[in-house]
Amino acid sequence: MKIFPSRLALLVALALPTAAAAQRGGDAVYIEDRLNQLQQSLTMMTGQIEQLQNRNARLQQQMEKMQADYEYRIEQLEKGGAGKPGGAAPRPGAQAAAPATSSPTPVTGAANADQLYDEAVKKLQEGDYAAAERGFRTFVQRNPQNKLAGNAQYWLGETYYARRDYSNALTAFAEGYKVYKNSPKGPDNLLKLGITMSVMGRKTDACAVFARFNQDYPRATDLQKRRIEQERHKNGCG
């Protein structure tokens, strides 16, 4: 008897009450839909975790910047006092003015990018996939080199997949794999690309995609590797 991975076992366990009713009615498709719904819920939870991680990273950066600025001011005050005995120490405001005016635009741009990404994630979590699509697409277009661009490209694909717009989902995941192959979402883009191909009936292509996973992402998480094996088994890949 084949032993299912723990995650799949959890999904099956959660689906048992409705699955039993579906079996009595002879509706096997209902079971598949229920599993897809549960998988989508897990996807949304992943998005929430990523959003919290991003916020925490930004707060950490702000704290480090404040600390560096504070140390710089103290250092300048000490230098001013030592170099000019009896003289007035440099004003902190004057010391901070020069670096502050040198790069106001990048800071504002980064803040706007973060806000745009967070708003798109929020729309995705709320189930407003059309608004989320616009947000993620705009983010990628405006910030193609941003550290979150690969994530945004992946979630863009998810907005299509959730609405069963598999053609656009296929394009989005393929673009994510091609352009942001080395991003944190690179493995997920490749995985979901294969899954989308499978849903569209392109099982041979899906198997070819799944076969590349371990080669391209040998350091993928155990969960991602289990998903690949599940999909390979599901599609009868050799």
N, C-alpha and C positions, 0 to 999 in steps of 0.2 A: 504494500500500500504506500502511495506517495505521501510524504510529509510536506504539508504546505508551510511556507515561510510564515513567521509570526504575524506579520502585518496583514497578509492575505487571510490568515485564520481569523484575525480580529474582524476584518471586513465581513467575512462569511458569517461569523457569530452575530454581528450586529444585524445582518440581513435575515437571519433565520425566521423571526416571527412573520415578516411579510413574505419571505420565500416559501414558507409552508402554505400560505394561502394561495400564492401564485401556482404552486405545484398542483394543489387541488383543482385549480381552474385550468390547468394545462398551459399556463402562460409563462414559458421559460424566458421570454423577452423581458418580462417585468423584473425578474431577478437580475438580469444584466443591467437594466436601467438603475435599479436600486444600488448596485455595486458602483456604478458610475457616479451616482449622486454622492455616495460616501467618499469616493475618491476625490470628487470635487471639493467636498468639505475639508478634507485633509489638505488639499491644495490651498484653500483659503487660509487655513491655519498657518501654513508655511509662510504665506504672504504677511500675516500679522507678525510672526516672529522676525522676519526680515526687516519689517518696518521698525520694530522696537530696537533691533540691532543697529540699524542705521541712525536712529535718533541717539542711541547711546554713544555711538562713534562720534557724532557731531558734538555732543556735549563734552566728550573727552577732549576733542580738538579745541573747543572753546576754553576749557580749563587750562590746557597746556599753553594756549596763546596768552591768556591772562597771566599765568605764572611767568612766562618768558618776558612779557612786558613789564611786570612788576620787578623782576630781577634786573632788567635793563635799566630801569629808572633808578633803582638803588645804586647800581654800579656807577651810573653817570653822576649821581649826587656825591658819591664817595670820591670820585675822580676830581670833581669840581672843588670839593672842600680841601683835598690834599694839594692840588695844584695852585690854589689861590688862597693862602692863609688870610683870614680876615675878610676875604671877598665873599660875595653873595653866591650861594649855590645855584646852579641852573634850575629853572622852574620846570617841574615835571611836565606841565602842559606843553612847554616849548620843545622839550625832547621828544614828546610823542607826536608832535604835529607833523614832522617831516615824513616818517614812515607811514602815517595814516593817510596822507594825500597822495602817496606814490601809487597805490593800487586799490582805489575804492571800487572800481568796476568789477574786477574778478570776484571780490567778496560778495558783492550784490548779486552777480550772476550765479554764483554757487548757491546762494540762499534761495534765489528764484528757482533754480533747478531742483533743489531739495523739496521745496514746497510743491512744485509741479508733480514730482514723483510721489510724494505722500498723498496728494489729492487723488491721483490716479489709483493708487493702492486702495484708498478708502472707497472709491467708487466700485472697485472690483469686489471688495468685501461686502458692499451693500447690494451687490447683484446688478448694478447699473453698468452692464458690460459695454454698452455703446459709449457712455461717457468715459469709462476706463480706457476703452480703445483710443479715443481721441487724445486722452491725456498721455498715455504711453507712446503713441505715435509722435505726438508733438515733442515729448521729451527726447526721444531718439533723434529726431530731425534736428533739434536745437543743440543737443549735447551728445554727439556721437562718440566723443572721447571720454565722457564722464565715466567714473568707476561703476556707476549703476546702469550704464547703457545696456550691458548684456542682460541684466535682470529685467529692465524695461522691455527689451525685445522679446524675452521669454513670456512675460506676462501679457504682452500684446497678443502673442499667439494663443494664450489661454482665453483671452476675451472672445476670440473667434471660435475656439474649440467648444467653449461653454454654450455657445449659440448654435453649435453644429454646422458652422460655416467652415467645413473642413478644407475647402480649397484655399481660403485665405490663411487658415491656421497652418496649413502645409507650407505656404510661402513664408510666413513669419518664423516658424521654427527652423526652416532651412536657412533663412537669412541669419538667424541667431547663431546657428552652428557654423556658418561660413565666416561671418564677420567677427563674432565674439566667441570663438572656439575655446579660448583660454580663460574666459570669464567664469565666475563661480557658477553661473547657470549654463555653462557649456554642456555638461553631461545631461542636464535636464532637457535642453533643447534637442539634443540628439535622440534621447529616449522618446520624447513626445513626438518628434518627427516620425519615428518608426511606428508609434502607436497610431498616429493620424493616417499614415499610409495603410495600415492594417484595416482601420475603420472604412477606408475608401475602397477596400477590396484589393489593394496592391500588396498582397502578402509576400510575394517574392522580393519586392523592393524593401518591404519592412524587414524581412529576415536579413537582407544585405546590410541594412542600417544597424540592426542589432548586433551583427557579427563584427562591426567596426568598433563597438563600444569599448571593449576591454583593451583594444589596441590603442585607441585614442585617449582613453581615460583609465589607465591602470591604477590610479590612486582614487578612484571614485569611492563613494561611501558604500558600506555593505548594503544599505537599503536600496541604493540605486542599482547595484549589481543584482540584487534579488529581483528587482522589478524587471530587469533585462531578461533574466532566466525565466521568469513567469511569462513574459510576452513571447519569448522564443518557444516555450512549451505550448502556449495558447495557439500560436500560429503554425505549429508543426515544423519549426525550422530545424534543419538537420545539423 
